[in-house]
């Protein structure tokens, strides 16, 4: 009796088919393919990460431009409260620029808008809360919930300040 009789579904009359491929070649080829895919993904991720880190760094620099607002405290607002308001605005800008929602050009536009805001507020500190509130509203329209991660300070809520 042949060995084929021990295997169900095999016919005694059929001849074994010769194996035409090499398992070793298949495994080596598959390994090379996997390594090529891994390498492409790795290089793509590195390029994306470098761009992201560049935008995030530009965003942190841009956000720091709002610090001079500390010196433009509106009348009737405590020093600590105004500093907290400016801190919240800076944190919101860092969150926005770090969220990868803005391009480098948009971050540069934001920087110009921040510079304009700080100049206007320093010229007339009595309007600084109003100007910062309008700026926060403008940014919120573009950024959505990212702008509210740290919460809107009491000084910038509607009807405050």
C-alpha positions as CSV (number, residue, x, y, z in Angstrom):
1,X,0.0,0.0,0.0
2,X,1.3,3.4,-0.8
3,X,1.8,6.3,1.6
4,X,-1.0,8.2,-0.3
5,X,-3.6,5.8,1.1
6,X,-2.9,7.2,4.6
7,X,-4.1,10.7,3.5
8,X,-7.8,11.2,3.1
9,X,-8.9,12.8,-0.1
10,X,-5.8,11.6,-2.0
11,X,-6.3,9.2,-4.8
12,X,-4.2,6.1,-5.3
13,X,-4.1,6.8,-9.0
14,X,-2.7,10.3,-8.8
15,X,1.0,10.9,-9.0
16,X,2.6,13.4,-6.6
17,X,3.2,16.8,-8.2
18,X,6.8,18.0,-8.3
19,X,7.5,21.1,-6.2
20,X,8.5,23.9,-8.6
21,X,9.3,26.8,-6.2
22,X,11.8,27.5,-3.5
23,X,10.5,28.4,0.0
24,X,13.7,30.0,0.8
25,X,13.5,32.4,-2.2
26,X,9.9,33.3,-1.2
27,X,10.9,34.1,2.4
28,X,13.9,36.1,1.3
29,X,11.8,38.0,-1.2
30,X,9.1,38.7,1.3
31,X,11.7,39.9,3.9
32,X,13.2,42.3,1.3
33,X,9.7,43.6,0.5
34,X,8.8,44.1,4.1
35,X,12.1,45.9,4.7
36,X,11.5,48.2,1.7
37,X,8.1,49.1,3.0
38,X,9.4,49.7,6.5
39,X,12.2,51.9,5.1
40,X,9.8,54.0,3.0
41,X,7.4,54.5,5.9
42,X,10.4,55.4,8.2
43,X,11.7,58.0,5.8
44,X,8.2,59.4,5.2
45,X,7.6,59.8,8.9
46,X,11.0,61.5,9.5
47,X,10.2,64.0,6.8
48,X,6.7,64.7,8.3
49,X,8.1,65.0,11.8
50,X,10.8,67.4,10.7
51,X,8.2,69.6,9.1
52,X,5.9,69.4,12.1
53,X,8.7,70.2,14.5
54,X,9.6,73.3,12.4
55,X,6.0,74.5,12.4
56,X,5.7,73.9,16.1
57,X,8.9,75.8,16.9
58,X,7.7,78.7,14.7
59,X,4.4,78.6,16.5
60,X,6.1,78.8,19.9
61,X,8.1,81.8,18.8
62,X,5.0,83.4,17.4
63,X,3.0,82.8,20.6
64,X,5.8,84.4,22.6
65,X,5.1,87.7,20.8
66,X,2.0,88.1,22.8
67,X,4.0,88.5,26.1
68,X,4.3,92.3,25.7
69,X,0.6,92.5,26.4
70,X,1.4,92.0,30.1
71,X,2.6,95.7,30.1
72,X,-0.7,96.9,28.5
73,X,-2.9,96.0,31.5
74,X,-6.4,97.6,31.2
75,X,-7.6,99.8,34.1
76,X,-9.6,98.0,36.7
77,X,-8.0,94.6,36.1
78,X,-5.6,93.2,38.7
79,X,-2.0,92.6,37.7
80,X,-2.2,88.8,38.5
81,X,-5.5,88.5,36.6
82,X,-4.1,90.2,33.5
83,X,-0.9,88.2,33.6
84,X,-3.1,85.0,33.8
85,X,-5.1,86.2,30.8
86,X,-2.0,86.8,28.7
87,X,-0.6,83.4,29.9
88,X,-3.9,81.7,28.7
89,X,-3.6,83.5,25.3
90,X,0.0,82.3,24.9
91,X,-1.0,78.8,25.9
92,X,-3.9,78.8,23.4
93,X,-1.6,80.0,20.6
94,X,1.0,77.3,21.4
95,X,-1.8,74.7,21.4
96,X,-3.1,76.0,18.1
97,X,0.3,76.1,16.3
98,X,1.3,72.7,17.8
99,X,-1.9,71.1,16.6
100,X,-0.6,71.1,13.0
101,X,-3.7,73.1,11.8
102,X,-1.7,76.0,10.4
103,X,0.9,76.1,7.7
104,X,4.1,78.1,8.1
105,X,2.6,81.0,6.0
106,X,-0.5,81.0,8.3
107,X,1.8,81.1,11.4
108,X,3.6,84.1,9.9
109,X,0.2,85.8,9.3
110,X,-0.7,85.0,12.9
111,X,2.6,86.6,14.0
112,X,1.8,89.8,12.1
113,X,-1.6,89.9,13.6
114,X,-0.2,89.4,17.2
115,X,2.3,92.2,16.5
116,X,-0.5,94.5,15.4
117,X,-2.6,93.5,18.5
118,X,0.3,94.3,20.9
119,X,1.1,97.6,19.3
120,X,-2.6,98.7,19.5
121,X,-2.9,97.5,23.1
122,X,0.3,99.3,24.1
123,X,-0.9,102.6,22.5
124,X,-4.3,102.4,24.4
125,X,-4.2,99.9,27.4
126,X,-7.8,100.7,28.1
127,X,-8.7,98.7,25.0
128,X,-6.3,95.8,25.5
129,X,-8.9,93.4,26.9
130,X,-11.3,94.3,24.1
131,X,-8.6,93.8,21.5
132,X,-7.5,90.5,23.0
133,X,-11.1,89.3,23.2
134,X,-11.6,90.1,19.5
135,X,-8.3,88.4,18.6
136,X,-9.3,85.3,20.6
137,X,-12.7,85.2,18.9
138,X,-11.0,85.5,15.5
139,X,-8.6,82.6,16.3
140,X,-11.5,80.5,17.7
141,X,-13.3,80.7,14.3
142,X,-10.3,79.3,12.5
143,X,-9.1,76.8,15.2
144,X,-12.3,75.5,16.6
145,X,-12.1,73.6,19.9
146,X,-8.3,73.8,20.0
147,X,-8.5,77.4,21.0
148,X,-10.6,76.5,24.1
149,X,-8.3,73.7,25.5
150,X,-7.1,75.9,28.3
151,X,-10.4,77.7,28.7
152,X,-11.1,81.3,28.0
153,X,-10.0,83.6,30.9
154,X,-12.7,85.4,32.8
155,X,-11.3,88.7,31.5
156,X,-12.0,87.7,27.9
157,X,-15.5,86.3,28.4
158,X,-18.3,88.3,26.8
159,X,-19.3,91.2,29.0
160,X,-16.1,91.1,31.1
161,X,-13.3,93.5,31.2
